[in-house]
């Protein structure tokens, strides 16, 4: 019986990118459906009634919401090939800790960098750099966050990479100067087909942000 | 399977729902542990060293190795001690359980905190918002004894935050945030929880807890003025 996999997504979302990468890593065929977040479709509202947000993964008609939950679901449902999470419980816990860190601490400051001005924006930039440095310290000299294999934390973080250019322009800073190892890691990830296929070009994001600001009504 | 010599230590705080949920999980699985009460206003070197990123409780130390973030800790406990499983086996059911756990922590908790911390119109708005979120939980409980189904599971353990923290604040705040007429299923579920020995054993004693909530409410009000 063939699996039916649908992804409700929004092309610039670094969260949607996680699920795209996870599906590609496992070679799962899926139907990508671009959503208009300013005019939400009936299927989005039906499949994620609680949050009404993307990404939503629909597997044989059943919805899974929240990107990191989707990544874990994909890993558990299609266990062949490369596992995103280690089998050792302690290492799994560490991976989940850092995934949670990225959600709680890295995303928030990015909104201030591209969406705010003056002191607020500066505070966002400072915070973002601090959080990236923590991640870089966790990465150390490893090839990927998981060690030799590309996994959960790499998937959780890589979508931010295509946003780096616009963040640097808005915040007037250089991520490579602050976190060279992290940039090297990102470039390694970009060499993977799953990642190259799933992330939009940086300049598309850079052109998109001013349009987004207009749409949500900020200068 | 050979018994391993384990050293399990929990850096926690007696009145914290995040700390208590870890105790519920350990107790459910019969894992002996040492509880170390932490003073979060004067953080111990052990706490700072074990959770340098967030510097928060709870932290579980298993044979000296730290795990932080209560939901991560719960999953670690489930992965390590296989008896009395907390999460379901099926990947889809696990995804749903994880979704609702996050809902409780990221939506309900954040909104409910404003009920305690604000006054007047702002408090009324927080009560309304909390009720809207709880209506979703109410729907989930129809036809079920527990959020986990027939028996206590991951989401129930996480949602003790609602049963024994949010609902206890009603007495202190003087507002019925979760009235039985609006939330009969939730009230039924709380009764079911109280029938479970592990829960009875692991929740903070009511009187001391109410005193604590009262004191915290005063200090939050002072901060928000």
Interface residues (C-beta under 8 A of the other chain):
Chain A: X50 X59 X62 X64 X65 X66 X69 X70 X72 X73 X76 X77 X89 X90 X92 X93 X94 X96 X97 X100 X101 X134
Chain B: X53 X62 X65 X67 X68 X69 X71 X72 X73 X75 X76 X79 X80 X91 X92 X94 X95 X96 X98 X99 X102 X103 X136
